[in-house]
Structures are given as structure tokens and as C-alpha cells.
Amino acid sequence: MRELEELEQQLARLAARAAGKREEVARLRESIAAVKRGGLPPARTDAILAVLRRSGSAMSPKEIVTALRDGGRDDELRSVTATLNHLLGQKRVLRQGRGRYLAV
């Protein structure tokens, strides 16, 4: 009886984990579809990187916010700035001069 309970608990944990993975796959598919349509990915970090890559030149946070809004997003300047600092720490963007960022 104890073994059955442990197996049921394990099954519940695996089911929850599988559901999380299914959600992750759905988000990735949504991102891919958005990019293929010429739009921006739903995740802020991915959207910022997409804007910087499309630009091909260094951009300020305000320019990035404008490009994000043109793409249908409503990100705030402080969120974009915080995300840029995060991406800078991950070495996914470079700072080109004061307040200008470029995708790596």
C-alpha cells in the first residue's frame, strides 16, 4: 500500500512537470510564430534582442521602447532598462557608449 502511494505521488509530480514543459513548448511556438510573422516575441528579453538585431546599430532604451511599442508591445522604460542590464550581465548585449546598446 505504501509503495502505491509513493508511485501515485511520483506520478502527480511527473504530471505537473509535464504540464510545465507543455506550457514552455507552447510559449516557444508562439515566439517562433510571432517572429515568422515579422512581429516581436512575447518574452521581453527576446523582444528587446529582436529589436536590437533588426536595427543593426546601437540603440538607446527610449528608442527600444518606441520600437517595442511600434511592434504592439507596451513595455515601460524602466522595465526595458532593467532587462538591458540583465542582458548586459549575461553578455547578450554590449554597451556602445553612454546609454546605447547593441545585440551580441
N, C-alpha and C positions, 0 to 999 in steps of 0.2 A: 504494500500500500504506500509506503514511504517513497519507494522508487517511482511509482506512478505520479505522485505529487511533484517530485523533483523534475520529472520529464515534462509534466504539464507546465511547470514554471519556466523551464528551459524553452519550451515551445512558445510560450507567451513572449519571452524576451526576444526570441528569433523573429516572431511575427512583427513585433514593434520595430525591430531593426530593419526588417524587410520593407515595412511601410515607409520608414525614413529614407531608405535607399530609393524607393519608387518615387517619392517626392523630389529627391535630389535629381533623379534622371528626368523627371518632368520639367524641373526648372532649367536644366541644361538644354533640353529640347526646345523650350521656349526661347532661351537665349539664342540658340543657333537659328531658329526660325526668324527671330527679330533681326538678326544681323543679315540673314539672306534677303530679307525684305528691304534692307537698307536702313532699318531702324536701329535703335540702341538696345543693348541687352538690359534685362531688368535689374541686375545687380549693379549698385552704384560703382564699385571698383571697376567692373568690366565696362560699364558705360563710359566712365572717365578715360579709361585706356583706349577705348574705341574712338572717342573724340580726339584724343591726342594723336593717335595713329593716323586718323583721316586727315588731320591738319597738316602733319608732316613738319611742323615747326613748333617752337616753344610757345606756350600759351599761358596767360595769367589765369588765376582762379575765376575771375569775373568773366573772362572770355569762355572758359569752360562751362560755367553756369549758363551763359547765353546759348552756347551750342547744345547743352543738355535740354534746355527749355525749347529750343527750336526742334529738337528730336522728340518732344512730347513729355519730357520728364519735368518734375517740379522740385528738384534738389535745391536746398538752401546753400548759400555761400559758405557758411561755417561748416556744414557737412562735407562739402567738396574740399575745403581746405584741410579738414581733419583726415579725409580719405587720401588726399595727396601726401600728407605727412606719413601716413601709414604705408602708402606705396613707395615713398622715398626710403623708408626704413627697410622695406623688402627689396630695394634696388630694382623696382619695376618702372620707376620714373627717375629722371635726372633733373636737378635744378640748374637751369641755364640762366644765370644772372639772378638778380633780385626778383623773386616772385614770378618766375617764368619756369614752366615745367615741360619736359619732353619725354615721351614714352621711350622705354629702352627697347 
